Amino acid sequence: MRVFTAADFQRNVDACVGVDDAVVFDESNLEVEFIDLGLDSLAVYEVFTRLEEDLAFPIPDEDIDSLKTLGAVLRYVEGRLAETRQAG
C-alpha cells in the first residue's frame, strides 16, 4: 500500500524548480497557497506533470486548478490512491 507524503511532493517540486529555489513543503505550511509560497502557475503545472508520471495516473486540469495547497494535494492523492486500492 503506497502512501503519498509531503516529502514525495517536495521531491517533485525540487526536480521542477531546483533545490536552491524550492520552498520547503511540510506540515507547517499545509494550507498555505502555492502562489503565496513562491510557486507560480507554470511551476505548479510542471510539478503536477511530474506527479502524474510519479503516481501513474492522470490529474485533470480542472483538478489541478482546484489544488492550491499541499494539504489539498495530499488529500486528493490519498483519495485517488484509495480508489486504486479498492479497484485492485
N, C-alpha and C positions, 0 to 999 in steps of 0.2 A: 504494500500500500504506500503510495507516494504522497508526500506532504510538500506543499509549496510554502516557502518561508520568505521573510524579509531578506535574508541572505541570498536566496535564489534571485529575487528581484534585483538586489544590489549588483550581483554578477552581470546581469543583463544590462543594467544602466552603465556600469563600468566599461563594458565592451562597446557600448554605443557612443558614449560621450567622453570616455577616457577617465582613468582613475584620478588624475590630477584635478579634473574639472567636476567630478561627480560629487553630489551631496551624499551624505550617509543616510541611508534609509533604515530605520529601526523603530522600536516601539515608541520612542519619544515624538515621532512625527507621523504617526499612523493616519491622522485625519487632517494633515496639512496638505493643501492642494499642490500638485506638482509645479504649477506655474509659480507659486509662492516659494518653492524650494529651488527655483532656477532652471527648471526644465521647460523649454518652450515646446510648442505643439509639434514641431518637426522631430525633436528629440524623443518626445513621448511616442510618436508613431514608429520611430526606429526601434525603441525599446519593445513595443508590442509586436513588431515584426519578428524580433529575436525570440520573444516569449512564445509566439506561435510555433516557431521551429523547435524550441526547447521543450514545450509541452506537448507537441504533436497534435494540436487541434487548432482550428481557425478561431479567431476572435473577430466577430463582425465589427465594421467601422462604427456602427451605432452603439455598440457596447463600449468600444474604446472611448468614444466621445463622452460616455457617462462615467467612466472610471477615472476620477480625478485625484484620488488619494491612494496611498499604499494600502490602507485598510480596506478600501473598496476593491482593490485588485486582489488582495489576499482572500477576501470573502468570495469574490467572483470565481477565482481559480479553484478554490476549495469546492465550491458548488459544482463546477464543471467536472472536476476530478471525481466527486461523489457520483455524478451521473454516469461517468465512465465505469466506475467500480460496480454500480448497480446493473449496468447493461452487460457487463462482462461476467 
